[in-house]
Amino acid sequence: MKKYLIVLINSKLLLLAFILFGLSCHAQVIMFDDFNYSGNNDPQLASFNKWQIINGVSGPPEGATYSRNNVAFITDPDNSANKLMTLKTTVNGQSKAITHARIESSYEYFEGTYASRVYLSDEAFISKDANIQTFFTIVSSSLAQDGSKYSEMDIIEYMAADKWGVSPDNRVGYTTSYHKYIANPWTPWKTYSTQQKSLAGWHTFIATCTDGVNIRYYMDNTLIATHSVTDNETQAGLSVYPRSTMQVAFANWIWNNVLGAGNNNRENTFMTDWVLYYKNTALDLTQINTLVANYKAQGLKRRNLAGQTFYDAPQTGVATVYKDCNYGGAAVSLPAGNYTLGDLQAKGILDNDISSLKVQSGYEVVLYANDNFSGSSVTITADDTCLVDNSFNDLATSLRVRAVTNSSSVLIEAESYANMSGIQTEATTDTGGGLNVGYADTGDWMSYNNINFPTSGSYLIEYRVASGVNGAVISSDLSAGTIQLGSVNIPNTGGWQNWQTVSQTVNVTAGTYNFGIYIQNTGVNLNWFKITKSASALGAKSASTDRIESLTIYPNPTEQTLFFSAEVSGANVSIIDSQSGAAVSQQTANNNSIDVSGLKSGIYLILVEKDGIKTVRRFIKK
């Protein structure tokens, strides 16, 4: 573990916080692909999300012909800024020659949520061809007869002219989960569900598997099947829950080459807009649509589990990440949004190169200790901030850029607790996305370290809450409960993702505290809370600033003496070792300089406090 000194500077607030961050392996949890490729030979298909277009003799059915040319990437006729992937079958009506289409990923997906927005066609209802339009996950066929390893989820197999016998020659959608199978003679251990109606048009199909037992399948927001064990077709009671990592695949093929009677040449087209996998978490349609909408708004076209991302245009915005603490060299400008290390790496800056940030007035950057935008976090609103140790990697693995809603407020994400008991996090549909805290029972709690109340007086505390029950109550406190701030009744908001803001007004003596939230009565989800100094208490400081704007220090690096460009004689000066977070020197500035000759070589932060104004700068001791 490493301890860092992080400084939060707001227009009315300076918060000195010691945050612990562990070294992270930067595990990714989301794969997303918008299928924004130049064509079926785009090298990014194979190199990014490891897609392979099947070309040549393959199955099913055995000995079938698959064609790369049957997979294409077209401009969305309803949105010129969007692209769609199409998969088609072709039939030569005279020779009865048939070609199929399939695209599949590598085998790296297991428990979690699988989702894709697809367009199903009823063309085969007219031709009576045995077309199957499929979105599915599957392991290698070499494991087909091993029920301890085989995994396959056919999330949707749509036959507009059913040839499997449920409703012959009519429209049927199949959803199937497998334990194993034998290819010849065909013997499946599986269970399936059907929708016997037209499914033509756009739908989002979802499969979730997170509890070790059940696979739940949804079309749009409707549960269409829950599968756990095989039915009695071969042997009942065998688990169909995934047992091995799977690939994600899309296919359009003709079962057993069974065709209708027509002699005309014809095609059948299946389309998909995007695909998403969210590791180890069950998401519903609203949460999925929120994620996808955020990605599209940012121009994000794809991301993978290796942490890479791809944008279709350079990103400009209100926060800039720099390669060094002199704000030179490589730089990336970011709009509001959420970013992992992979997002920044995709823009050409490696994690260990990221050393500083500049943030436009009215915005802030929140650094998180993991890729889920949760856990320990630090908020930066300074005009410029050098990230300690020249290593963004050691400080955080993701960041969120957002507007500051109130310059005298501190907004804290509920999931950024330092310690907790009993709660869990989940994806939220509230504005801004990310995670919320939930599953809270009576007696559970969360604590947040080093929350600063800069002056004594009245503070408004707002809580962003959702609840599906009556009678929920939370309370807040300081210093592990030694100072009680009172309780707040939480209304029944009509659902666990229907969000409202409730508040309380408290009086606090100036100081830095550990802030606690206690669940007095269960039944509440919490997205964030915000602490705002009441306007009446701010009047005395309104004419001043919270830092010495013109202060620079020189020479930097230095060996003996550090000079200040502004008048700081008599100021209290603290020097903090950036590696340990410990204060190594405290002295009074004389003649606008201090002696640093006794310090070891390294990187330090310097905190200058004069007349109630605190300013932080960074320097290097040779």
FENPEWO-V942833 format. One record per residue. RES is the residue in one letter. PHI is phi in radians with two decimals (none if undefined). D_LAST is the distance of its C-alpha to the last C-alpha in Angstrom with 2 decimals. Layout:
BEGIN
res = <RES/RES>
phi = <PHI/PHI>
d_last = <D_LAST/D_LAST>
END
This chain:
BEGIN
res = <M/K/K/Y/L/I/V/L/I/N/S/K/L/L/L/L/A/F/I/L/F/G/L/S/C/H/A/Q/V/I/M/F/D/D/F/N/Y/S/G/N/N/D/P/Q/L/A/S/F/N/K/W/Q/I/I/N/G/V/S/G/P/P/E/G/A/T/Y/S/R/N/N/V/A/F/I/T/D/P/D/N/S/A/N/K/L/M/T/L/K/T/T/V/N/G/Q/S/K/A/I/T/H/A/R/I/E/S/S/Y/E/Y/F/E/G/T/Y/A/S/R/V/Y/L/S/D/E/A/F/I/S/K/D/A/N/I/Q/T/F/F/T/I/V/S/S/S/L/A/Q/D/G/S/K/Y/S/E/M/D/I/I/E/Y/M/A/A/D/K/W/G/V/S/P/D/N/R/V/G/Y/T/T/S/Y/H/K/Y/I/A/N/P/W/T/P/W/K/T/Y/S/T/Q/Q/K/S/L/A/G/W/H/T/F/I/A/T/C/T/D/G/V/N/I/R/Y/Y/M/D/N/T/L/I/A/T/H/S/V/T/D/N/E/T/Q/A/G/L/S/V/Y/P/R/S/T/M/Q/V/A/F/A/N/W/I/W/N/N/V/L/G/A/G/N/N/N/R/E/N/T/F/M/T/D/W/V/L/Y/Y/K/N/T/A/L/D/L/T/Q/I/N/T/L/V/A/N/Y/K/A/Q/G/L/K/R/R/N/L/A/G/Q/T/F/Y/D/A/P/Q/T/G/V/A/T/V/Y/K/D/C/N/Y/G/G/A/A/V/S/L/P/A/G/N/Y/T/L/G/D/L/Q/A/K/G/I/L/D/N/D/I/S/S/L/K/V/Q/S/G/Y/E/V/V/L/Y/A/N/D/N/F/S/G/S/S/V/T/I/T/A/D/D/T/C/L/V/D/N/S/F/N/D/L/A/T/S/L/R/V/R/A/V/T/N/S/S/S/V/L/I/E/A/E/S/Y/A/N/M/S/G/I/Q/T/E/A/T/T/D/T/G/G/G/L/N/V/G/Y/A/D/T/G/D/W/M/S/Y/N/N/I/N/F/P/T/S/G/S/Y/L/I/E/Y/R/V/A/S/G/V/N/G/A/V/I/S/S/D/L/S/A/G/T/I/Q/L/G/S/V/N/I/P/N/T/G/G/W/Q/N/W/Q/T/V/S/Q/T/V/N/V/T/A/G/T/Y/N/F/G/I/Y/I/Q/N/T/G/V/N/L/N/W/F/K/I/T/K/S/A/S/A/L/G/A/K/S/A/S/T/D/R/I/E/S/L/T/I/Y/P/N/P/T/E/Q/T/L/F/F/S/A/E/V/S/G/A/N/V/S/I/I/D/S/Q/S/G/A/A/V/S/Q/Q/T/A/N/N/N/S/I/D/V/S/G/L/K/S/G/I/Y/L/I/L/V/E/K/D/G/I/K/T/V/R/R/F/I/K/K>
phi = <none/-2.16/-1.90/-2.21/-1.67/-2.05/-1.99/-1.79/-2.06/-1.94/-1.13/-2.22/-2.63/-2.17/-2.01/-1.68/-2.28/-1.79/-2.09/-1.67/-2.21/-1.51/-1.20/-1.99/-1.57/1.05/-1.09/-1.62/-2.19/-2.25/-1.94/-2.47/-2.49/-1.63/0.95/-1.65/-1.98/-1.28/3.00/-1.35/-1.93/-1.06/-1.09/-1.18/-1.00/-1.42/-1.48/-1.66/-1.71/1.03/-1.40/-2.21/-1.57/-1.29/-2.46/2.04/-1.34/-2.75/-2.51/-1.44/-1.25/-0.98/1.37/-1.29/-1.78/-1.89/-2.17/-1.00/-1.19/-1.48/-1.94/-2.47/-2.17/-2.10/-1.25/-1.07/-1.12/-1.70/-2.76/-1.13/-1.49/-1.99/-2.14/-2.18/-1.72/-2.01/-2.23/-2.30/-1.85/-2.20/-2.27/-1.50/-1.10/-1.47/-1.55/1.10/-1.26/-2.25/-2.18/-2.07/-2.43/-2.70/-2.33/-2.53/-1.64/-1.35/-1.60/-2.49/-2.04/-2.34/-1.36/2.45/-2.02/-2.00/-2.61/-2.69/-1.66/-2.25/-1.96/-1.74/-1.91/-1.72/-0.98/-1.25/-1.13/-1.42/-1.36/1.13/-1.28/-1.48/-1.13/-2.22/-1.75/-2.30/-2.08/-2.66/-2.18/-2.82/-1.64/-1.11/-1.12/-1.14/-1.71/-0.94/-1.70/-1.84/-1.16/-1.42/-2.23/-1.16/-2.50/-2.72/-2.15/-1.54/-1.15/-2.62/-2.21/-1.80/-2.03/-1.23/-2.27/-1.11/-1.99/-1.72/1.79/-1.19/-2.58/-0.89/1.14/-1.92/-1.39/-2.50/-1.82/-1.85/-2.22/-2.36/-2.21/-1.97/-1.66/-3.02/-2.73/-2.01/-1.29/-2.48/-1.28/-1.00/-2.44/-1.80/-1.92/-2.77/-2.50/-2.57/-2.31/-2.32/-2.11/-1.70/-2.92/-1.24/-1.95/-1.04/2.01/-1.48/-2.53/-1.81/-1.76/-2.31/-2.25/-2.16/-2.51/-2.39/-1.84/1.43/-2.30/-1.87/-1.86/-1.98/-2.01/-2.28/-1.94/1.01/-1.88/-1.85/-1.21/-1.88/-2.93/-2.23/-2.02/-2.32/-2.38/-1.15/-1.52/-1.67/-1.09/-2.15/-2.68/-1.51/1.55/-1.60/-1.12/-1.91/-1.17/-0.94/-2.11/-2.50/-1.11/-2.17/-1.74/-1.70/-2.54/-2.27/-2.58/-2.32/-2.53/-1.99/-1.07/0.91/0.98/-1.38/-2.08/-1.28/-1.49/-1.19/-1.80/-1.39/-1.28/-2.67/-2.28/-2.25/-2.06/-2.05/-2.26/-2.39/-1.62/-2.77/-2.39/-2.49/-2.23/-2.12/-1.17/1.08/-2.36/-1.63/-1.96/-1.74/-1.07/-1.09/-1.13/-1.12/-1.09/-1.14/-1.03/-1.13/-1.08/-1.12/-1.08/-1.15/-1.13/-1.42/1.43/-1.31/-1.75/-2.88/-2.57/-2.35/-1.30/-1.49/1.61/-1.55/-2.39/-2.41/-1.95/-1.50/-2.68/-1.02/-1.62/-2.11/3.01/-1.90/-2.24/-2.17/-1.75/-2.01/-1.36/-2.48/-1.39/-1.63/0.97/-2.33/1.23/-1.11/-2.59/-2.27/-1.76/-2.09/-1.42/-1.04/2.70/-1.86/-2.45/-1.72/-0.97/-1.07/-1.06/-1.30/-1.08/-1.13/-1.62/1.82/-2.08/-1.31/-1.02/-1.29/-1.55/-1.46/-2.21/-2.65/-2.34/-2.12/-2.18/-1.14/-0.96/1.64/-2.24/-2.54/-2.07/-1.88/-1.64/-1.99/-1.53/-2.68/-1.44/-1.64/0.98/-2.56/1.35/-1.04/-2.58/-2.37/-1.81/-2.13/-2.17/-1.19/-1.07/-2.57/-2.50/-1.51/-1.39/-1.02/1.28/0.91/-2.45/-1.05/-0.99/-1.40/-1.66/-2.81/-2.06/-2.71/-2.52/-2.16/-1.80/-2.66/-1.32/-1.45/-1.38/-2.67/-1.16/-1.81/-2.05/-2.10/-1.78/-2.14/-1.18/-1.04/-1.36/-1.59/-1.04/-1.48/-2.52/-2.76/-2.47/1.56/-1.67/-2.31/-1.99/-2.68/-1.15/-1.94/-1.70/-1.15/-0.92/1.72/1.16/1.47/-2.10/-2.16/-1.55/-2.64/0.96/-1.57/-1.89/-0.95/1.70/-1.27/-2.73/-2.43/-2.28/-2.27/-1.44/0.97/-1.60/-1.70/-1.93/-1.19/-2.39/-1.29/2.50/-1.58/-2.27/-1.66/-1.97/-1.88/-2.14/-1.63/-2.24/-2.50/-2.68/-1.92/-2.36/-1.69/1.63/-1.22/-2.46/-2.15/-2.38/-2.21/-2.69/-2.16/0.93/1.00/1.62/-1.23/-2.11/-1.58/-1.78/1.84/-1.92/-2.34/-1.36/-1.80/-1.28/-1.33/-1.48/1.66/2.82/-1.34/-2.21/-1.73/-1.76/-2.37/-1.98/-2.01/-2.61/-2.52/-1.97/-2.30/-1.93/-2.34/-1.36/-0.90/2.79/-1.93/-2.26/-1.49/-1.79/-2.11/-2.12/-2.08/-1.53/-1.32/-2.52/-1.18/2.03/-2.52/-1.84/-2.25/-1.67/-2.77/-2.37/-2.33/-1.96/-2.23/-1.24/-1.03/-1.02/-1.10/-1.47/-1.62/-1.03/-1.14/-1.78/-1.11/-1.54/-1.96/-1.99/-1.70/-2.72/-1.47/-1.01/-1.58/-1.24/-2.23/-2.16/-2.76/-1.22/-2.49/-1.29/-2.44/-1.92/-2.03/-2.18/-1.99/-1.85/-1.99/-1.39/-1.90/-1.27/-2.28/-0.95/1.54/-1.27/-1.41/-2.13/-2.01/-1.99/-2.08/-1.24/-1.21/-1.37/-1.70/1.39/-1.56/-1.33/-1.81/-2.75/-2.36/-2.69/-1.85/-1.26/-2.13/0.93/1.04/-2.69/-2.44/-1.61/-2.09/-1.12/-1.44/-1.41/-1.26/-1.10/2.77/-1.85/-2.32/-1.87/-2.14/-1.91/-1.89/-2.19/-2.55/0.95/1.39/-1.78/-1.99/-2.37/-2.09/-2.36/-2.12/-2.58/-2.01/-1.67/-1.21>
d_last = <25.64/22.38/22.12/20.50/20.47/22.39/23.48/26.93/27.71/31.35/33.17/34.38/32.19/28.70/28.62/25.83/26.47/25.23/26.59/26.89/26.92/27.99/27.08/29.93/31.90/32.70/36.43/38.44/41.73/43.34/44.91/46.30/48.01/49.67/51.29/49.97/50.44/51.77/54.52/55.52/53.63/50.29/47.70/45.82/48.76/48.01/44.23/43.37/45.74/47.46/50.84/53.63/56.79/59.75/61.70/64.79/67.05/65.87/67.21/68.50/71.34/71.47/71.45/70.54/68.99/65.66/64.44/60.94/62.70/63.89/60.36/59.17/56.67/58.37/57.70/58.81/62.06/61.34/57.71/56.63/52.93/53.57/54.53/56.84/57.35/61.02/62.77/66.40/69.34/71.85/75.52/77.84/81.08/83.31/81.62/79.98/76.72/73.82/70.04/67.54/63.88/61.02/57.22/55.17/51.60/50.05/50.72/47.81/49.30/50.79/51.21/50.62/52.08/53.42/54.57/55.78/57.68/60.57/63.73/66.87/69.86/73.58/74.56/75.82/78.25/80.25/79.92/80.26/77.69/75.90/72.51/69.75/66.67/64.01/60.57/59.76/57.37/58.31/57.22/58.21/61.99/61.62/61.27/64.38/66.51/63.85/64.18/61.24/58.88/60.66/59.45/60.84/60.97/63.17/62.01/64.67/67.31/69.54/72.95/74.82/77.82/77.61/78.80/77.77/80.78/79.63/81.13/82.34/81.51/80.03/76.47/74.55/70.87/69.97/67.04/66.88/64.85/65.36/65.35/66.30/68.95/71.12/71.48/74.94/77.10/74.98/74.42/71.80/70.51/69.35/70.06/70.28/71.02/72.58/72.85/76.21/75.76/74.21/70.43/70.23/67.36/63.71/62.61/59.44/60.03/57.87/57.77/55.89/55.61/53.39/55.59/56.59/60.22/61.01/60.39/61.03/61.93/62.05/63.43/61.74/61.66/64.79/64.74/66.99/66.68/65.26/65.45/64.84/67.49/69.95/73.40/76.64/76.87/76.04/74.74/73.72/70.83/68.11/64.62/63.55/60.04/57.38/56.54/54.27/51.73/53.58/53.34/54.09/56.93/59.34/62.69/65.92/68.66/72.40/73.59/75.78/76.29/78.90/79.93/82.31/85.51/84.41/84.32/81.93/78.43/75.95/72.36/70.80/67.38/64.85/61.67/58.38/55.88/52.90/52.11/49.74/48.87/47.13/46.27/47.82/48.83/52.24/52.18/55.17/56.08/54.61/51.20/51.34/52.42/49.59/47.00/48.68/49.06/45.34/44.50/46.97/45.74/42.17/43.56/42.60/45.05/44.03/41.64/41.80/40.96/38.13/36.23/36.93/38.40/40.09/40.76/43.41/41.56/38.05/37.02/36.23/35.74/33.87/30.61/28.16/25.76/22.86/20.94/17.50/16.09/16.70/20.36/21.04/22.37/24.98/26.44/29.46/31.55/33.58/36.77/37.76/38.28/36.98/34.56/33.43/30.64/33.45/34.31/30.86/30.73/34.12/32.72/30.28/27.00/26.19/25.07/21.63/21.06/21.81/18.88/20.38/23.75/25.65/28.91/31.81/33.36/36.09/34.53/32.26/30.66/31.24/29.08/31.11/30.42/33.17/35.24/38.16/36.47/36.96/35.34/32.08/30.91/28.60/29.74/27.55/29.17/26.27/26.22/22.84/20.95/17.85/18.90/16.52/14.89/15.83/19.11/22.31/24.02/22.65/23.45/26.93/29.48/31.49/31.49/34.25/34.33/36.95/38.22/37.63/41.17/40.61/37.66/38.38/38.68/36.68/38.27/37.61/38.96/41.23/39.88/36.31/37.35/35.10/38.23/41.89/45.26/47.99/47.01/46.37/44.99/46.85/46.64/47.73/49.90/48.69/47.12/43.64/44.43/42.14/43.23/45.14/45.69/49.24/51.63/51.19/53.77/54.68/52.12/49.19/45.96/42.44/39.48/36.45/33.42/31.73/34.17/33.65/36.63/35.09/38.22/41.35/44.43/46.12/44.51/46.19/45.41/46.71/47.25/47.98/50.71/53.45/56.33/59.56/61.21/62.38/61.06/57.34/55.30/51.59/49.93/46.44/44.77/41.59/39.92/41.91/45.20/45.08/45.37/47.99/47.93/51.30/52.80/53.53/56.58/55.87/58.68/60.20/58.65/61.01/58.66/55.40/53.79/55.54/52.84/53.24/51.05/52.08/50.50/50.56/49.53/47.88/46.64/43.23/41.44/37.93/35.29/33.48/35.81/36.52/39.28/42.17/45.06/48.13/51.10/54.07/56.59/55.96/56.28/53.19/50.50/47.35/45.16/42.86/42.89/41.70/41.02/41.80/41.83/45.32/45.67/47.08/43.97/41.73/43.59/41.79/38.40/39.75/38.94/35.24/32.30/30.07/26.78/25.66/26.14/24.56/21.36/18.15/14.77/12.87/10.82/9.07/6.20/5.80/5.25/8.86/11.18/11.80/15.19/17.90/20.41/23.27/24.97/23.52/24.40/25.77/24.19/23.16/19.51/18.45/15.02/15.53/13.72/14.52/15.44/17.89/18.86/18.90/18.35/15.99/16.56/19.49/20.10/21.94/20.53/21.85/22.34/20.42/17.04/15.28/13.22/10.07/9.25/10.96/9.01/7.88/4.93/6.79/8.94/10.97/14.20/15.40/19.19/20.88/24.59/27.01/30.79/30.81/28.49/25.41/22.61/19.62/16.51/13.35/9.71/6.29/3.79/0.00>
END
